[in-house]
Amino acid sequence: MHITTIDALDIKGSSWRKAAATPGALKSIDVGLEEAYFVRTDNKYYAKPANDLGSWRVMPGGLKHVAVGKEWLFGLTWSSGAAATSNWVWACELPCTGRGIHTNFPENRTPRQCEVSLEYVFCTSDTNKVYRTGARLSWFKNGKDGAKWGWPTTRPASVWELVPNIEAKMVTVGDYNVWAIDTDGTLKFCAQPCATGNWIKPTGVPKGIVYIDASKYN
């Protein structure tokens, strides 16, 4: 894996340097303002400072995908066996210590991937639907033991809202827009929070795009 800072990029790409070795092969990685998180192919996940100083530290539990916002990390849960929890989105307040809260995905569907902006979280489902919720979690109460971020005793039936007029393979979020690659492979964007589903197809986009990411902070 190689890294660079955005302000250090140049036309020759000479600012890239090899990052410290990761403890295993990566499946998912995302970088926040302060920390980077990655998921290994065996679903263990790790964290370290975003400036690449220090060592990777293993986090408790397992995830299959990770997305980092300004204040919260959002992950797709993973477990094996009969008690598999593949339909949960898990949130952990930054800096994450491994203790977070879960929210069930709409219609008991399986979330596929998520992206976080300063204000919203957007996730795709296994049926190509796009859902949205707020990136600041304030819809729960403490757990029965009174511990912060414990399993909530009460919560709304669903905190997720369907984003209309799109079926997407993946989404990413920038400062102002949410971007999606739809099921036809077409790139589209919509101004956040995209409540009306006014998706726009930009011009001059090359064909064959399979992955996209947008800066969250500038």
Z-matrix of the N, CA and C atoms (Angstrom, degrees):
N
C 1 1.444
C 2 1.515 1 109.16
N 3 1.353 2 116.68 1 137.51
C 4 1.452 3 122.43 2 177.90
C 5 1.525 4 109.12 3 -119.49
N 6 1.329 5 116.58 4 149.75
C 7 1.455 6 121.29 5 -177.79
C 8 1.517 7 109.91 6 -135.73
N 9 1.352 8 115.23 7 160.53
C 10 1.449 9 122.29 8 171.33
C 11 1.512 10 107.48 9 -158.49
N 12 1.324 11 117.93 10 166.07
C 13 1.455 12 121.30 11 171.48
C 14 1.524 13 108.29 12 -93.18
N 15 1.342 14 116.27 13 149.56
C 16 1.458 15 120.10 14 -176.85
C 17 1.522 16 111.45 15 -59.83
N 18 1.337 17 117.23 16 -40.70
C 19 1.465 18 119.19 17 -177.23
C 20 1.521 19 113.15 18 -73.39
N 21 1.349 20 117.18 19 -8.07
C 22 1.459 21 120.00 20 179.65
C 23 1.526 22 112.88 21 -99.03
N 24 1.323 23 117.07 22 -4.33
C 25 1.465 24 119.54 23 -178.93
C 26 1.523 25 111.40 24 -65.01
N 27 1.327 26 115.78 25 140.27
C 28 1.455 27 120.27 26 173.88
C 29 1.520 28 108.63 27 -136.73
N 30 1.293 29 116.69 28 171.66
C 31 1.452 30 121.86 29 -172.36
C 32 1.526 31 112.90 30 -63.17
N 33 1.327 32 117.53 31 -27.32
C 34 1.457 33 121.29 32 -180.00
C 35 1.531 34 112.62 33 -88.45
N 36 1.314 35 116.22 34 -8.54
C 37 1.461 36 119.31 35 179.94
C 38 1.516 37 113.89 36 70.17
N 39 1.329 38 116.78 37 20.80
C 40 1.456 39 119.77 38 -173.61
C 41 1.524 40 113.20 39 -74.80
N 42 1.344 41 117.53 40 -9.55
C 43 1.461 42 119.84 41 -177.94
C 44 1.530 43 112.40 42 -82.05
N 45 1.323 44 118.12 43 -8.98
C 46 1.453 45 120.02 44 -179.52
C 47 1.530 46 110.38 45 -70.18
N 48 1.325 47 115.97 46 140.00
C 49 1.459 48 120.85 47 174.20
C 50 1.520 49 109.64 48 -137.89
N 51 1.286 50 115.85 49 154.84
C 52 1.452 51 120.30 50 -179.09
C 53 1.517 52 109.68 51 -73.34
N 54 1.331 53 115.38 52 129.33
C 55 1.456 54 120.56 53 179.90
C 56 1.518 55 110.03 54 -78.32
N 57 1.329 56 115.05 55 164.65
C 58 1.457 57 119.61 56 175.36
C 59 1.523 58 109.78 57 -58.25
N 60 1.301 59 116.85 58 142.64
C 61 1.460 60 121.49 59 -175.68
C 62 1.521 61 110.99 60 -58.65
N 63 1.324 62 115.61 61 137.34
C 64 1.460 63 120.67 62 175.73
C 65 1.522 64 109.68 63 -86.95
N 66 1.328 65 117.76 64 148.59
C 67 1.467 66 120.91 65 -179.75
C 68 1.522 67 111.91 66 -79.34
N 69 1.315 68 116.34 67 64.38
C 70 1.460 69 120.90 68 179.89
C 71 1.515 70 111.59 69 125.44
N 72 1.329 71 115.63 70 171.69
C 73 1.458 72 122.04 71 -178.12
C 74 1.523 73 110.92 72 -75.97
N 75 1.335 74 116.05 73 139.13
C 76 1.455 75 121.76 74 -176.79
C 77 1.521 76 111.65 75 -84.61
N 78 1.331 77 115.00 76 142.56
C 79 1.461 78 121.64 77 171.37
C 80 1.521 79 111.68 78 -113.77
N 81 1.346 80 116.78 79 -33.52
C 82 1.457 81 122.41 80 -179.85
C 83 1.524 82 107.62 81 -150.53
N 84 1.337 83 116.93 82 141.37
C 85 1.461 84 120.71 83 177.91
C 86 1.515 85 108.94 84 -146.02
N 87 1.329 86 116.80 85 144.28
C 88 1.457 87 121.43 86 174.71
C 89 1.521 88 108.40 87 -152.08
N 90 1.332 89 115.87 88 152.34
C 91 1.454 90 121.78 89 -174.24
C 92 1.515 91 109.46 90 -124.69
N 93 1.336 92 116.72 91 129.82
C 94 1.448 93 122.18 92 174.89
C 95 1.518 94 110.92 93 -100.29
N 96 1.320 95 116.32 94 -165.98
C 97 1.456 96 120.51 95 -179.98
C 98 1.517 97 112.28 96 -67.65
N 99 1.342 98 116.58 97 -33.22
C 100 1.452 99 120.50 98 -174.53
C 101 1.522 100 114.09 99 -115.95
N 102 1.322 101 117.83 100 -32.01
C 103 1.457 102 120.32 101 -173.99
C 104 1.521 103 112.21 102 -135.59
N 105 1.340 104 114.32 103 153.40
C 106 1.461 105 122.47 104 172.75
C 107 1.528 106 108.50 105 -107.96
N 108 1.312 107 115.85 106 144.45
C 109 1.459 108 121.97 107 178.63
C 110 1.521 109 108.72 108 -130.99
N 111 1.326 110 116.00 109 140.32
C 112 1.455 111 117.90 110 174.10
C 113 1.523 112 110.35 111 -138.76
N 114 1.336 113 114.66 112 152.37
C 115 1.458 114 122.71 113 178.30
C 116 1.515 115 108.16 114 -107.70
N 117 1.323 116 116.27 115 129.52
C 118 1.447 117 121.98 116 178.86
C 119 1.528 118 109.83 117 -81.83
N 120 1.314 119 117.53 118 164.09
C 121 1.458 120 120.98 119 -177.54
C 122 1.524 121 112.93 120 -64.18
N 123 1.336 122 117.57 121 -19.26
C 124 1.467 123 119.85 122 175.90
C 125 1.524 124 111.48 123 -95.09
N 126 1.358 125 117.64 124 13.15
C 127 1.463 126 125.68 125 174.44
C 128 1.526 127 114.69 126 76.94
N 129 1.324 128 118.55 127 5.06
C 130 1.451 129 119.71 128 167.99
C 131 1.533 130 107.74 129 -75.45
N 132 1.345 131 116.59 130 148.07
C 133 1.460 132 117.90 131 -179.76
C 134 1.520 133 110.94 132 -129.55
N 135 1.328 134 113.97 133 154.56
C 136 1.458 135 122.06 134 -170.17
C 137 1.525 136 110.04 135 -134.40
N 138 1.337 137 115.28 136 161.76
C 139 1.460 138 121.04 137 178.71
C 140 1.521 139 109.87 138 -141.29
N 141 1.339 140 115.87 139 153.89
C 142 1.456 141 122.37 140 172.58
C 143 1.526 142 107.78 141 -162.43
N 144 1.341 143 118.31 142 165.16
C 145 1.463 144 120.13 143 178.26
C 146 1.531 145 111.54 144 -57.74
N 147 1.317 146 115.79 145 144.36
C 148 1.464 147 120.83 146 -176.91
C 149 1.516 148 112.76 147 -67.01
N 150 1.330 149 117.88 148 -18.54
C 151 1.466 150 120.14 149 178.05
C 152 1.527 151 112.43 150 -84.18
N 153 1.331 152 116.90 151 6.94
C 154 1.468 153 124.42 152 176.59
C 155 1.518 154 112.68 153 72.18
N 156 1.325 155 118.78 154 12.51
C 157 1.454 156 120.50 155 174.94
C 158 1.531 157 109.68 156 -83.87
N 159 1.308 158 116.08 157 153.72
C 160 1.456 159 119.45 158 179.27
C 161 1.515 160 112.33 159 79.21
N 162 1.307 161 115.29 160 -170.68
C 163 1.464 162 121.66 161 -175.79
C 164 1.523 163 110.66 162 -112.76
N 165 1.317 164 115.11 163 155.85
C 166 1.452 165 119.91 164 172.71
C 167 1.521 166 109.10 165 -66.48
N 168 1.322 167 117.14 166 134.86
C 169 1.461 168 121.07 167 175.92
C 170 1.525 169 109.14 168 -115.65
N 171 1.313 170 115.92 169 134.91
C 172 1.450 171 120.64 170 -179.18
C 173 1.520 172 108.87 171 -75.74
N 174 1.332 173 116.11 172 140.24
C 175 1.453 174 122.38 173 -179.34
C 176 1.531 175 109.34 174 -103.06
N 177 1.316 176 117.79 175 153.66
C 178 1.469 177 119.84 176 179.13
C 179 1.522 178 111.98 177 -71.92
N 180 1.318 179 116.04 178 148.35
C 181 1.457 180 120.13 179 178.24
C 182 1.509 181 112.66 180 85.30
N 183 1.328 182 115.73 181 -166.96
C 184 1.453 183 121.30 182 -178.67
C 185 1.523 184 111.65 183 -143.16
N 186 1.333 185 116.14 184 144.97
C 187 1.456 186 123.24 185 176.46
C 188 1.518 187 109.07 186 -132.83
N 189 1.327 188 116.26 187 158.52
C 190 1.466 189 119.30 188 174.17
C 191 1.534 190 112.52 189 -111.91
N 192 1.349 191 116.39 190 -6.81
C 193 1.466 192 120.59 191 177.36
C 194 1.517 193 106.79 192 -162.10
N 195 1.337 194 117.02 193 148.44
C 196 1.455 195 120.59 194 -178.20
C 197 1.525 196 110.04 195 -138.31
N 198 1.339 197 116.26 196 142.39
C 199 1.458 198 123.14 197 176.37
C 200 1.524 199 107.61 198 -139.88
N 201 1.331 200 117.59 199 131.97
C 202 1.456 201 122.36 200 -172.57
C 203 1.519 202 110.17 201 -113.66
N 204 1.326 203 116.49 202 127.02
C 205 1.451 204 122.03 203 175.42
C 206 1.512 205 111.50 204 -103.19
N 207 1.318 206 116.48 205 -158.48
C 208 1.464 207 121.44 206 -179.70
C 209 1.526 208 111.28 207 -77.80
N 210 1.338 209 116.91 208 -38.63
C 211 1.452 210 121.11 209 -174.47
C 212 1.530 211 113.41 210 -120.44
N 213 1.329 212 116.87 211 -19.46
C 214 1.461 213 120.56 212 -174.98
C 215 1.522 214 110.81 213 -135.37
N 216 1.305 215 114.72 214 147.36
C 217 1.466 216 123.00 215 168.16
C 218 1.519 217 107.60 216 -97.78
N 219 1.330 218 116.93 217 137.44
C 220 1.462 219 122.26 218 175.43
C 221 1.524 220 108.64 219 -118.37
N 222 1.319 221 116.31 220 130.53
C 223 1.448 222 120.49 221 -179.13
C 224 1.512 223 111.02 222 -132.61
N 225 1.311 224 115.58 223 155.19
C 226 1.461 225 121.15 224 173.24
C 227 1.511 226 107.27 225 -95.16
N 228 1.317 227 116.40 226 124.37
C 229 1.457 228 120.81 227 -172.96
C 230 1.515 229 111.26 228 -74.13
N 231 1.310 230 113.30 229 156.06
C 232 1.449 231 120.73 230 179.91
C 233 1.514 232 108.66 231 -142.68
N 234 1.312 233 116.14 232 136.26
C 235 1.461 234 121.55 233 170.39
C 236 1.516 235 107.39 234 -156.33
N 237 1.316 236 116.07 235 160.99
C 238 1.458 237 120.68 236 -178.26
C 239 1.518 238 110.08 237 -110.66
N 240 1.316 239 115.58 238 165.15
C 241 1.448 240 120.34 239 175.96
C 242 1.518 241 112.53 240 87.68
N 243 1.335 242 114.85 241 -167.85
C 244 1.459 243 120.48 242 -173.83
C 245 1.515 244 112.45 243 -67.41
N 246 1.332 245 117.26 244 -24.67
C 247 1.464 246 121.02 245 -177.39
C 248 1.517 247 112.21 246 -93.95
N 249 1.334 248 117.49 247 24.29
C 250 1.463 249 121.02 248 -177.83
C 251 1.527 250 110.39 249 -56.76
N 252 1.321 251 116.41 250 138.24
C 253 1.468 252 121.93 251 -176.61
C 254 1.521 253 109.56 252 -118.72
N 255 1.319 254 116.66 253 61.24
C 256 1.458 255 120.19 254 -174.78
C 257 1.522 256 112.72 255 -81.53
N 258 1.336 257 118.51 256 -4.05
C 259 1.460 258 119.71 257 -178.21
C 260 1.532 259 112.09 258 -107.19
N 261 1.331 260 117.14 259 24.76
C 262 1.448 261 121.47 260 180.00
C 263 1.529 262 111.46 261 -112.46
N 264 1.326 263 115.09 262 141.58
C 265 1.454 264 121.71 263 165.23
C 266 1.522 265 106.41 264 -106.52
N 267 1.309 266 116.22 265 127.81
C 268 1.464 267 122.91 266 -174.54
C 269 1.516 268 109.00 267 -109.97
N 270 1.329 269 117.37 268 138.01
C 271 1.466 270 121.83 269 -178.75
C 272 1.513 271 109.74 270 -124.64
N 273 1.340 272 115.56 271 139.42
C 274 1.462 273 122.11 272 -177.34
C 275 1.523 274 108.19 273 -134.58
N 276 1.322 275 117.04 274 126.26
C 277 1.461 276 120.21 275 -179.70
C 278 1.526 277 109.85 276 -68.28
N 279 1.336 278 116.12 277 135.89
C 280 1.456 279 121.48 278 -178.68
C 281 1.526 280 111.70 279 -80.44
N 282 1.323 281 118.55 280 145.42
C 283 1.472 282 125.72 281 -5.87
C 284 1.521 283 110.57 282 -72.47
N 285 1.283 284 116.77 283 130.55
C 286 1.461 285 121.82 284 -170.86
C 287 1.530 286 110.94 285 -69.76
N 288 1.323 287 115.30 286 132.69
C 289 1.464 288 121.27 287 176.16
C 290 1.518 289 111.66 288 -109.46
N 291 1.334 290 116.76 289 2.78
C 292 1.454 291 120.75 290 179.47
C 293 1.506 292 114.07 291 100.33
N 294 1.341 293 117.70 292 -3.15
C 295 1.454 294 120.97 293 176.89
C 296 1.518 295 108.69 294 -106.66
N 297 1.328 296 116.66 295 120.42
C 298 1.454 297 119.90 296 -177.35
C 299 1.513 298 111.38 297 -144.64
N 300 1.322 299 114.96 298 -164.58
C 301 1.451 300 121.45 299 179.47
C 302 1.520 301 109.27 300 -129.06
N 303 1.327 302 115.68 301 153.31
C 304 1.453 303 122.34 302 -177.25
C 305 1.529 304 110.53 303 -109.67
N 306 1.316 305 114.97 304 149.91
C 307 1.455 306 120.58 305 168.85
C 308 1.522 307 108.36 306 -134.54
N 309 1.317 308 116.06 307 135.17
C 310 1.456 309 121.12 308 -179.38
C 311 1.524 310 109.87 309 -74.25
N 312 1.318 311 117.14 310 140.14
C 313 1.456 312 121.18 311 -179.38
C 314 1.529 313 109.65 312 -79.50
N 315 1.334 314 118.30 313 150.13
C 316 1.465 315 121.30 314 -175.71
C 317 1.530 316 113.02 315 -57.55
N 318 1.334 317 114.84 316 145.28
C 319 1.464 318 123.26 317 174.32
C 320 1.520 319 111.99 318 58.03
N 321 1.340 320 115.54 319 22.25
C 322 1.470 321 120.93 320 179.69
C 323 1.524 322 112.03 321 58.69
N 324 1.327 323 116.71 322 27.51
C 325 1.453 324 121.15 323 179.22
C 326 1.523 325 109.85 324 -82.01
N 327 1.330 326 115.58 325 166.34
C 328 1.461 327 121.48 326 178.91
C 329 1.522 328 109.74 327 -96.47
N 330 1.317 329 118.61 328 120.11
C 331 1.469 330 119.60 329 175.24
C 332 1.525 331 110.30 330 -68.87
N 333 1.333 332 115.86 331 142.78
C 334 1.467 333 120.90 332 -175.92
C 335 1.526 334 112.22 333 -102.32
N 336 1.324 335 117.59 334 -43.53
C 337 1.462 336 121.79 335 176.65
C 338 1.512 337 108.09 336 -162.71
N 339 1.337 338 116.04 337 157.46
C 340 1.461 339 122.12 338 -178.51
C 341 1.523 340 109.74 339 -134.57
N 342 1.316 341 115.67 340 156.23
C 343 1.453 342 122.53 341 170.82
C 344 1.518 343 108.61 342 -139.18
N 345 1.333 344 116.13 343 148.24
C 346 1.457 345 121.98 344 -173.29
C 347 1.524 346 110.00 345 -122.08
N 348 1.340 347 116.40 346 131.50
C 349 1.457 348 121.33 347 170.22
C 350 1.527 349 107.87 348 -103.88
N 351 1.310 350 117.57 349 -170.62
C 352 1.456 351 120.36 350 177.78
C 353 1.525 352 111.65 351 -67.09
N 354 1.336 353 116.64 352 -26.80
C 355 1.454 354 120.31 353 -174.17
C 356 1.524 355 114.72 354 -115.29
N 357 1.325 356 117.96 355 -27.73
C 358 1.459 357 120.44 356 -170.72
C 359 1.525 358 112.57 357 -135.61
N 360 1.316 359 113.81 358 157.63
C 361 1.459 360 122.33 359 170.33
C 362 1.521 361 107.50 360 -115.23
N 363 1.324 362 117.50 361 129.94
C 364 1.456 363 122.93 362 176.47
C 365 1.524 364 108.31 363 -117.56
N 366 1.331 365 116.74 364 133.07
C 367 1.466 366 121.35 365 179.63
C 368 1.517 367 109.91 366 -133.11
N 369 1.317 368 115.69 367 145.26
C 370 1.466 369 120.69 368 172.15
C 371 1.524 370 109.03 369 -99.00
N 372 1.328 371 115.29 370 154.29
C 373 1.460 372 120.90 371 179.34
C 374 1.519 373 110.12 372 -109.33
N 375 1.324 374 115.89 373 172.64
C 376 1.462 375 120.36 374 178.38
C 377 1.526 376 112.29 375 -69.87
N 378 1.341 377 117.79 376 -7.76
C 379 1.466 378 121.53 377 174.42
C 380 1.529 379 111.07 378 -106.23
N 381 1.349 380 117.16 379 16.58
C 382 1.468 381 124.45 380 175.65
C 383 1.527 382 113.61 381 69.77
N 384 1.320 383 117.86 382 16.32
C 385 1.456 384 120.94 383 173.33
C 386 1.530 385 108.91 384 -79.88
N 387 1.336 386 116.34 385 154.57
C 388 1.460 387 121.84 386 176.16
C 389 1.527 388 108.18 387 -116.84
N 390 1.336 389 116.06 388 128.76
C 391 1.461 390 121.79 389 -179.99
C 392 1.527 391 109.62 390 -122.29
N 393 1.332 392 114.82 391 157.12
C 394 1.458 393 120.98 392 -176.15
C 395 1.526 394 109.77 393 -136.54
N 396 1.343 395 115.59 394 144.75
C 397 1.454 396 122.01 395 167.95
C 398 1.523 397 108.38 396 -147.20
N 399 1.323 398 117.45 397 172.06
C 400 1.456 399 120.89 398 -178.08
C 401 1.517 400 112.09 399 -74.20
N 402 1.327 401 116.07 400 147.09
C 403 1.469 402 121.14 401 -179.00
C 404 1.521 403 112.01 402 -82.20
N 405 1.325 404 117.64 403 -11.65
C 406 1.467 405 121.83 404 174.73
C 407 1.518 406 107.68 405 -106.27
N 408 1.303 407 116.82 406 115.71
C 409 1.458 408 120.48 407 -173.39
C 410 1.524 409 110.29 408 -85.32
N 411 1.328 410 115.27 409 117.21
C 412 1.461 411 120.57 410 -179.91
C 413 1.525 412 111.38 411 -139.48
N 414 1.340 413 115.56 412 16.61
C 415 1.466 414 119.66 413 -172.48
C 416 1.521 415 113.10 414 -103.79
N 417 1.309 416 117.73 415 16.41
C 418 1.456 417 120.21 416 -175.97
C 419 1.513 418 110.53 417 -131.26
N 420 1.320 419 114.86 418 167.00
C 421 1.459 420 121.31 419 172.32
C 422 1.521 421 108.50 420 -116.28
N 423 1.308 422 116.39 421 166.49
C 424 1.453 423 120.03 422 -179.79
C 425 1.524 424 111.32 423 -64.22
N 426 1.313 425 114.94 424 161.62
C 427 1.450 426 120.54 425 179.94
C 428 1.523 427 112.34 426 -70.38
N 429 1.308 428 115.86 427 175.05
C 430 1.457 429 121.12 428 -177.09
C 431 1.518 430 112.29 429 -59.71
N 432 1.330 431 115.85 430 -30.46
C 433 1.462 432 118.67 431 -179.70
C 434 1.522 433 112.68 432 -85.08
N 435 1.339 434 117.11 433 2.79
C 436 1.447 435 121.02 434 178.73
C 437 1.512 436 114.19 435 79.39
N 438 1.327 437 116.92 436 0.18
C 439 1.458 438 120.25 437 -177.93
C 440 1.524 439 110.47 438 -74.47
N 441 1.313 440 115.60 439 138.86
C 442 1.455 441 120.29 440 177.97
C 443 1.523 442 109.87 441 -61.93
N 444 1.320 443 116.14 442 133.88
C 445 1.464 444 125.18 443 179.86
C 446 1.533 445 111.54 444 65.93
N 447 1.315 446 117.58 445 20.41
C 448 1.462 447 118.84 446 171.93
C 449 1.517 448 110.38 447 -70.08
N 450 1.315 449 115.33 448 174.00
C 451 1.468 450 119.58 449 177.97
C 452 1.524 451 108.33 450 -59.06
N 453 1.336 452 118.06 451 120.69
C 454 1.470 453 119.22 452 -172.83
C 455 1.522 454 112.34 453 -68.42
N 456 1.317 455 115.42 454 140.00
C 457 1.458 456 120.10 455 177.64
C 458 1.519 457 111.26 456 -76.01
N 459 1.306 458 116.98 457 -28.73
C 460 1.458 459 121.36 458 176.75
C 461 1.516 460 108.88 459 -138.26
N 462 1.309 461 116.32 460 147.51
C 463 1.455 462 121.63 461 174.54
C 464 1.517 463 108.09 462 -163.54
N 465 1.311 464 118.25 463 157.82
C 466 1.457 465 119.99 464 178.72
C 467 1.522 466 111.43 465 -64.54
N 468 1.320 467 115.15 466 159.63
C 469 1.464 468 119.56 467 -179.60
C 470 1.520 469 110.90 468 -57.89
N 471 1.320 470 117.13 469 -37.22
C 472 1.464 471 120.68 470 176.05
C 473 1.510 472 109.09 471 -154.44
N 474 1.319 473 116.28 472 135.10
C 475 1.465 474 120.51 473 176.64
C 476 1.528 475 110.66 474 -98.26
N 477 1.327 476 116.66 475 0.34
C 478 1.452 477 121.66 476 -174.73
C 479 1.517 478 111.06 477 -98.31
N 480 1.332 479 115.96 478 140.44
C 481 1.460 480 122.69 479 175.32
C 482 1.528 481 108.97 480 -116.06
N 483 1.315 482 115.88 481 137.37
C 484 1.462 483 120.80 482 177.50
C 485 1.518 484 109.84 483 -72.29
N 486 1.324 485 116.87 484 130.53
C 487 1.463 486 122.05 485 173.69
C 488 1.530 487 107.02 486 -88.21
N 489 1.327 488 118.02 487 119.72
C 490 1.471 489 119.86 488 -171.41
C 491 1.520 490 114.23 489 -78.20
N 492 1.328 491 113.97 490 163.29
C 493 1.469 492 124.82 491 168.25
C 494 1.519 493 114.31 492 66.92
N 495 1.330 494 117.68 493 29.93
C 496 1.462 495 119.69 494 178.69
C 497 1.517 496 109.98 495 -151.38
N 498 1.315 497 116.03 496 140.42
C 499 1.460 498 124.08 497 165.07
C 500 1.523 499 105.46 498 -124.80
N 501 1.314 500 116.86 499 120.34
C 502 1.461 501 119.89 500 -166.70
C 503 1.514 502 112.50 501 -131.33
N 504 1.339 503 114.23 502 146.39
C 505 1.458 504 121.32 503 172.84
C 506 1.526 505 110.54 504 -78.18
N 507 1.352 506 116.30 505 -36.22
C 508 1.460 507 120.41 506 179.80
C 509 1.517 508 109.46 507 -158.75
N 510 1.345 509 115.47 508 160.42
C 511 1.458 510 121.46 509 176.01
C 512 1.525 511 109.22 510 -131.89
N 513 1.313 512 115.81 511 157.26
C 514 1.450 513 122.55 512 169.90
C 515 1.519 514 107.15 513 -144.15
N 516 1.339 515 117.29 514 163.09
C 517 1.454 516 120.74 515 -172.42
C 518 1.520 517 110.16 516 -132.32
N 519 1.334 518 115.88 517 132.94
C 520 1.445 519 121.97 518 174.15
C 521 1.512 520 111.17 519 -107.14
N 522 1.325 521 115.93 520 -159.02
C 523 1.462 522 120.79 521 -179.55
C 524 1.519 523 112.02 522 -63.62
N 525 1.336 524 116.22 523 -43.67
C 526 1.461 525 120.73 524 -172.52
C 527 1.524 526 113.72 525 -118.78
N 528 1.314 527 117.35 526 -28.81
C 529 1.458 528 120.85 527 -172.72
C 530 1.515 529 112.38 528 -118.12
N 531 1.331 530 114.74 529 153.69
C 532 1.455 531 121.16 530 165.95
C 533 1.526 532 106.47 531 -101.75
N 534 1.330 533 116.13 532 134.07
C 535 1.456 534 122.65 533 -178.33
C 536 1.518 535 109.83 534 -111.41
N 537 1.318 536 116.66 535 145.71
C 538 1.458 537 120.73 536 -178.48
C 539 1.524 538 110.29 537 -141.43
N 540 1.316 539 115.20 538 145.70
C 541 1.466 540 121.51 539 166.44
C 542 1.512 541 105.41 540 -102.68
N 543 1.338 542 117.17 541 113.27
C 544 1.458 543 119.26 542 -174.96
C 545 1.521 544 111.01 543 -78.68
N 546 1.307 545 116.80 544 178.83
C 547 1.459 546 121.40 545 -173.71
C 548 1.521 547 112.77 546 -69.36
N 549 1.332 548 117.23 547 -12.33
C 550 1.472 549 121.46 548 173.94
C 551 1.526 550 111.57 549 -93.36
N 552 1.347 551 116.85 550 1.88
C 553 1.459 552 120.38 551 -178.88
C 554 1.509 553 113.77 552 81.40
N 555 1.336 554 117.03 553 17.00
C 556 1.462 555 121.98 554 -178.96
C 557 1.524 556 110.22 555 -94.94
N 558 1.327 557 116.33 556 134.19
C 559 1.454 558 121.91 557 177.98
C 560 1.524 559 109.53 558 -83.86
N 561 1.348 560 116.03 559 131.23
C 562 1.457 561 121.49 560 179.06
C 563 1.525 562 108.92 561 -139.20
N 564 1.339 563 116.21 562 157.82
C 565 1.458 564 119.73 563 175.02
C 566 1.520 565 110.01 564 -137.54
N 567 1.334 566 114.62 565 158.35
C 568 1.454 567 121.59 566 -178.10
C 569 1.523 568 107.98 567 -147.77
N 570 1.326 569 118.19 568 136.30
C 571 1.463 570 121.75 569 -179.48
C 572 1.531 571 109.89 570 -65.44
N 573 1.329 572 115.54 571 131.65
C 574 1.459 573 119.51 572 178.07
C 575 1.531 574 111.02 573 -64.05
N 576 1.339 575 118.04 574 141.35
C 577 1.464 576 127.97 575 6.85
C 578 1.520 577 114.98 576 -88.49
N 579 1.318 578 117.20 577 6.80
C 580 1.475 579 122.83 578 177.86
C 581 1.528 580 111.46 579 60.95
N 582 1.307 581 116.68 580 40.37
C 583 1.457 582 121.11 581 -178.15
C 584 1.523 583 112.53 582 -67.31
N 585 1.343 584 116.95 583 -30.38
C 586 1.467 585 120.00 584 -179.20
C 587 1.519 586 112.50 585 -94.83
N 588 1.322 587 117.72 586 -7.11
C 589 1.460 588 120.37 587 178.03
C 590 1.508 589 114.00 588 69.40
N 591 1.332 590 117.05 589 38.56
C 592 1.463 591 121.22 590 179.28
C 593 1.526 592 109.43 591 -85.77
N 594 1.326 593 116.53 592 80.38
C 595 1.464 594 121.92 593 -176.58
C 596 1.524 595 110.33 594 -84.79
N 597 1.323 596 115.69 595 137.11
C 598 1.464 597 122.16 596 -177.47
C 599 1.526 598 108.79 597 -120.91
N 600 1.309 599 115.96 598 136.54
C 601 1.463 600 121.89 599 176.40
C 602 1.525 601 108.56 600 -93.93
N 603 1.340 602 118.70 601 114.06
C 604 1.468 603 119.50 602 -179.90
C 605 1.525 604 111.18 603 -70.62
N 606 1.325 605 115.71 604 154.96
C 607 1.463 606 120.56 605 179.04
C 608 1.520 607 110.18 606 -91.02
N 609 1.321 608 115.56 607 158.62
C 610 1.453 609 121.11 608 174.49
C 611 1.507 610 115.36 609 73.55
N 612 1.323 611 117.43 610 19.22
C 613 1.463 612 120.85 611 -178.50
C 614 1.527 613 108.92 612 -88.50
N 615 1.325 614 118.76 613 127.61
C 616 1.467 615 120.02 614 178.67
C 617 1.521 616 111.70 615 -64.92
N 618 1.317 617 115.82 616 155.14
C 619 1.459 618 120.84 617 -179.84
C 620 1.531 619 110.21 618 -79.79
N 621 1.312 620 114.53 619 162.21
C 622 1.455 621 120.41 620 173.17
C 623 1.506 622 115.35 621 83.26
N 624 1.336 623 119.18 622 18.71
C 625 1.461 624 121.00 623 178.27
C 626 1.522 625 109.70 624 -70.65
N 627 1.318 626 116.23 625 129.20
C 628 1.469 627 120.89 626 179.82
C 629 1.526 628 111.86 627 -119.28
N 630 1.331 629 117.59 628 -12.10
C 631 1.457 630 120.83 629 -179.43
C 632 1.521 631 109.03 630 -152.91
N 633 1.332 632 116.08 631 143.27
C 634 1.459 633 120.27 632 178.71
C 635 1.524 634 108.72 633 -147.41
N 636 1.332 635 116.25 634 148.70
C 637 1.456 636 120.68 635 173.52
C 638 1.521 637 108.06 636 -142.50
N 639 1.317 638 115.97 637 148.58
C 640 1.466 639 121.50 638 -178.68
C 641 1.503 640 109.07 639 -128.41
N 642 1.326 641 116.83 640 145.93
C 643 1.455 642 121.64 641 177.55
C 644 1.517 643 109.66 642 -67.25
N 645 1.322 644 116.07 643 135.56
C 646 1.450 645 121.07 644 -177.67
C 647 1.528 646 112.13 645 -86.63
N 648 1.314 647 117.31 646 -22.10
C 649 1.447 648 119.62 647 -163.00
C 650 1.529 649 114.24 648 -118.73
N 651 1.339 650 119.16 649 -7.56
C 652 1.445 651 119.33 650 177.48
C 653 1.513 652 109.73 651 -158.14
